[in-house]
């Protein structure tokens, strides 16, 4: 783990003021750059190569007026997305990233389609510790009750965001999952069943027990039937916020991926207690998550820290992207001890392995 610093040690007052204005105008820049990407401006400029295109040339196709081009591209110019060369716009490095980097595109879509409108009420949600921003989509106590009914394009962008970060990690961690040859594996927070499908494909003998809300399990069941793997999967519709609801018992391995970050510390403590009670005598727990304190690069730390307001404003009102020590502390209180920790999985995941304390 590295001690991260986002600010230069010797930032001048003038530089600090410029950084502050970037914060003030951040929403404007975001929307203009997104427009330039989605409407094809950036691609048209990229296709022109190093010679670039003038406003007049861009307007000649009739898709944009010179006025719209100037408004949008001048903002892109201020953000390093394009640059001007002899009066012609040329794609700059940040623009190339927006056009070609999948994770940047996933993040833009997620923040626009899922978070943007809801964030207007972030002050109210922080004060109340309730996801009041969720009202832009529906009347649910948390996002998870309404996830299967989330309107488009929010639902597609949410799933793309969730899966892009986790899917890259699943193939890499299957040896960890089956290192102890578990026969009964419980996937808590199964969502659409992506991990369960990968685990059933990796093992011909394991049985998977899926725990989630009914709406998510209905989607997972469809996927399992389509894959011909339904017979080795058992569905357990459960609201994990019902603290007295036990989990299926006698599990050799319990898996939780990008799941505990959906809950408050109080709820995580309760989940860990029920997980410990559900383990077979030699069972273990694997927790894979995106801990901001275990990242190699500041860019990952920045993205993860700034995902926490989504958890407050839309997801649950009282959850966030946690530090790994938070999980370790709460697991210990439930009678679980950390066995191993592995970082650098996929884009930004770490894997914590727990067992019952001796």
C-alpha angles and dihedrals in degrees: 000000000000131000103240127214120188099179125064112248092237106037112164122230090247092052091047091052091052091050089050091054089052087058092048093052097034096111091051093050092046094054096045094048090047090051092050090051099042096043094049101250094123092046092051091052091046091051089057091061123201093340091066127191134273122230089252092054092048091049094049092080091062096233095109135021119234088250094057091044092053094047094049101036095047088057089047087051091055090052098050092249093120134008134207121243115180091332095313126111116236127184112258127205096269089050090052089054092050090051099045112021112093096199091053090050092048090050093049093049092046094050094045102040099034110022112023104081093036093054091069087080097044092119091058094046093050091050093048098034087223127116095251092155088069090081090085087072107028150315103281129133090232135002092255095067089054101036095104089050098043109133123243137295088020095061095050092046092048092051092045090052094046096044099041091062096042104034094063088059101048099078091048096052101046092095087055092049094053098033090109094041095242118194099187112048123177120205107200112196091021093173108176093351100255095139093042091053091049092047094048089049091051095050128040094195107040122102118213124215112200119206121188143104116305095252094055093044091053089058091045091050091055090052092048092050091049090052093047092240102109096109093066094047127085121196122216112182105208139163103216090200087070094091095193094053108105124216125237108282139231097040121169092201133012117200127199120175123180086338112108091055086071091070143062120254089257091055093044089054090053092047092051090050092053091043091054090050091050096055124106113237093272096027124133138203126227119197118186117186146142103259111187093210094059099055125120097209132049091225090065092046090051094051094045097047090050092053090067094080088060089058090051098042102039115004108053111323095240108050134088147162100294136207113250092242089064091061093042091052094048093045091051091053088055093054098264124125128203112252102176140350124204125188135189097054115154111324101332112340132130127195121219119193119202134184133182111283114253 
